[in-house]
Amino acid sequence: MEGEEVTDYKKVTDPETLEAIKDNYPKFLLSKDAFTQNRYGIIHKNVFEWLIEK
């Protein structure tokens, strides 16, 4: 539905959600977690460190 608010935080941050997208574009998962882990081509980064890199 257009304009529908996402209320389940897990749906947004769960790597399996990104794994389901079958394309060749890079996928990034930004979070506030101190420990990050790359998995199946999904690049997981700490959002604050990512902002400093730019």
PAKOL-903533 format. One record per residue: x, z, y of N, C-alpha, C, CB in turn; residue number from 1. Coordinates in nm, 3 decimals. Last residue first. Glycine has a CB too. Example, Ala and Ser with C-alpha at 12.3 -4.5 7.8 and 13.67 -1.06 7.14 Angstrom:
SITE:n.u:n.w:n.v:ca.u:ca.w:ca.v:c.u:c.w:c.v:cb.u:cb.w:cb.v:seq
SITE:1.285:0.708:-0.225:1.367:0.714:-0.106:1.290:0.787:0.003:1.408:0.572:-0.060:2 $
SITE:1.319:0.780:-0.569:1.230:0.780:-0.450:1.320:0.780:-0.330:1.131:0.905:-0.447:1 $
REM end
This chain:
SITE:n.u:n.w:n.v:ca.u:ca.w:ca.v:c.u:c.w:c.v:cb.u:cb.w:cb.v:seq
SITE:3.251:0.421:0.904:3.211:0.307:0.986:3.269:0.311:1.124:3.063:0.299:0.995:54 $
SITE:3.322:0.665:0.792:3.397:0.545:0.755:3.370:0.428:0.849:3.363:0.503:0.612:53 $
SITE:3.122:0.836:0.880:3.255:0.849:0.939:3.339:0.726:0.909:3.326:0.976:0.886:52 $
SITE:2.912:0.761:0.712:2.900:0.739:0.856:3.036:0.747:0.925:2.805:0.842:0.916:51 $
SITE:3.013:0.849:0.466:2.987:0.706:0.487:2.977:0.674:0.636:2.856:0.663:0.414:50 $
SITE:3.013:1.122:0.501:3.141:1.054:0.484:3.124:0.903:0.509:3.198:1.080:0.341:49 $
SITE:2.734:1.155:0.514:2.817:1.194:0.628:2.954:1.127:0.621:2.833:1.346:0.634:48 $
SITE:2.641:1.068:0.264:2.597:1.000:0.385:2.686:1.033:0.505:2.453:1.036:0.417:47 $
SITE:2.837:1.008:-0.013:2.789:1.112:0.076:2.759:1.047:0.211:2.893:1.229:0.090:46 $
SITE:2.732:0.750:-0.240:2.820:0.805:-0.137:2.752:0.917:-0.061:2.864:0.695:-0.039:45 $
SITE:2.732:0.546:-0.511:2.674:0.671:-0.461:2.774:0.731:-0.363:2.642:0.771:-0.579:44 $
SITE:2.660:0.232:-0.602:2.762:0.307:-0.530:2.696:0.427:-0.464:2.835:0.218:-0.423:43 $
SITE:2.595:0.100:-0.908:2.530:0.165:-0.793:2.634:0.256:-0.728:2.401:0.246:-0.837:42 $
SITE:2.718:0.011:-1.137:2.725:-0.073:-1.019:2.654:-0.018:-0.897:2.669:-0.203:-1.050:41 $
SITE:2.674:0.227:-1.314:2.615:0.095:-1.340:2.610:0.007:-1.215:2.474:0.111:-1.395:40 $
SITE:2.759:0.461:-1.077:2.699:0.442:-1.209:2.635:0.306:-1.217:2.596:0.552:-1.240:39 $
SITE:2.959:0.700:-0.910:2.916:0.561:-0.921:2.868:0.538:-1.064:3.032:0.462:-0.883:38 $
SITE:2.884:1.004:-0.761:2.923:0.938:-0.885:2.870:0.796:-0.884:2.870:1.016:-1.009:37 $
SITE:2.969:1.293:-0.565:2.906:1.162:-0.581:2.962:1.094:-0.705:2.928:1.074:-0.456:36 $
SITE:2.919:1.603:-0.432:2.971:1.533:-0.549:2.896:1.401:-0.564:2.958:1.619:-0.678:35 $
SITE:2.767:1.672:-0.213:2.912:1.671:-0.198:2.976:1.592:-0.313:2.968:1.816:-0.194:34 $
SITE:2.471:1.505:-0.104:2.545:1.572:-0.211:2.695:1.562:-0.187:2.509:1.511:-0.347:33 $
SITE:2.316:1.366:0.064:2.393:1.474:0.125:2.474:1.550:0.020:2.301:1.570:0.199:32 $
SITE:2.340:1.011:-0.006:2.278:1.143:-0.018:2.366:1.245:0.053:2.258:1.182:-0.167:31 $
SITE:2.278:0.677:-0.079:2.335:0.771:0.017:2.262:0.903:0.004:2.327:0.716:0.162:30 $
SITE:2.346:0.430:-0.287:2.264:0.551:-0.285:2.335:0.650:-0.194:2.242:0.610:-0.431:29 $
SITE:2.342:0.079:-0.289:2.403:0.202:-0.241:2.300:0.314:-0.246:2.458:0.185:-0.099:28 $
SITE:2.416:-0.220:-0.452:2.316:-0.115:-0.429:2.389:0.014:-0.392:2.225:-0.094:-0.555:27 $
SITE:2.477:-0.567:-0.399:2.526:-0.429:-0.415:2.417:-0.329:-0.381:2.649:-0.405:-0.327:26 $
SITE:2.289:-0.814:-0.581:2.326:-0.751:-0.455:2.380:-0.611:-0.480:2.204:-0.747:-0.360:25 $
SITE:2.188:-0.947:-0.795:2.333:-0.935:-0.785:2.379:-0.875:-0.654:2.395:-1.069:-0.803:24 $
SITE:1.913:-0.785:-0.965:1.969:-0.890:-0.879:2.119:-0.865:-0.868:1.900:-0.890:-0.737:23 $
SITE:1.683:-0.606:-1.079:1.777:-0.699:-1.145:1.815:-0.812:-1.050:1.714:-0.757:-1.275:22 $
SITE:1.612:-0.281:-1.053:1.616:-0.402:-0.971:1.723:-0.494:-1.026:1.644:-0.369:-0.821:21 $
SITE:1.656:-0.059:-1.205:1.545:-0.147:-1.246:1.543:-0.277:-1.166:1.412:-0.075:-1.229:20 $
SITE:1.847:0.087:-1.074:1.888:0.011:-1.193:1.780:-0.089:-1.234:1.919:0.106:-1.309:19 $
SITE:1.697:0.224:-0.885:1.780:0.112:-0.841:1.824:0.025:-0.958:1.902:0.163:-0.766:18 $
SITE:1.579:0.410:-1.057:1.495:0.326:-0.973:1.572:0.204:-0.926:1.441:0.406:-0.852:17 $
SITE:1.794:0.545:-1.161:1.719:0.458:-1.250:1.627:0.365:-1.172:1.637:0.541:-1.350:16 $
SITE:1.880:0.717:-0.956:1.951:0.592:-0.981:1.877:0.495:-1.072:2.085:0.622:-1.040:15 $
SITE:1.654:0.863:-0.734:1.686:0.849:-0.875:1.757:0.716:-0.901:1.559:0.861:-0.961:14 $
SITE:1.560:0.881:-0.476:1.700:0.914:-0.502:1.743:0.897:-0.647:1.726:1.053:-0.460:13 $
SITE:1.290:0.812:-0.476:1.380:0.747:-0.382:1.525:0.765:-0.422:1.359:0.801:-0.241:12 $
SITE:1.171:0.971:-0.667:1.152:0.826:-0.674:1.251:0.752:-0.586:1.009:0.789:-0.634:11 $
SITE:1.227:1.231:-0.575:1.298:1.179:-0.692:1.284:1.028:-0.702:1.246:1.245:-0.818:10 $
SITE:1.039:1.275:-0.372:1.180:1.257:-0.337:1.259:1.195:-0.451:1.243:1.390:-0.297:9 $
SITE:0.734:1.159:-0.324:0.815:1.206:-0.436:0.961:1.173:-0.408:0.767:1.142:-0.571:8 $
SITE:0.610:1.040:-0.113:0.606:1.186:-0.118:0.691:1.242:-0.231:0.464:1.233:-0.132:7 $
SITE:0.614:0.787:0.113:0.670:0.827:-0.016:0.677:0.979:-0.017:0.812:0.763:-0.040:6 $
SITE:0.324:0.659:0.265:0.437:0.751:0.273:0.483:0.788:0.134:0.398:0.877:0.353:5 $
SITE:0.233:0.328:0.330:0.216:0.444:0.244:0.342:0.530:0.249:0.186:0.401:0.099:4 $
SITE:0.242:0.093:0.467:0.244:0.215:0.546:0.228:0.341:0.463:0.138:0.211:0.648:3 $
SITE:0.057:-0.079:0.221:0.136:-0.086:0.344:0.125:0.044:0.422:0.090:-0.204:0.430:2 $
SITE:0.083:0.000:-0.117:0.000:0.000:0.000:0.089:0.000:0.125:-0.095:0.121:-0.001:1 $
REM end
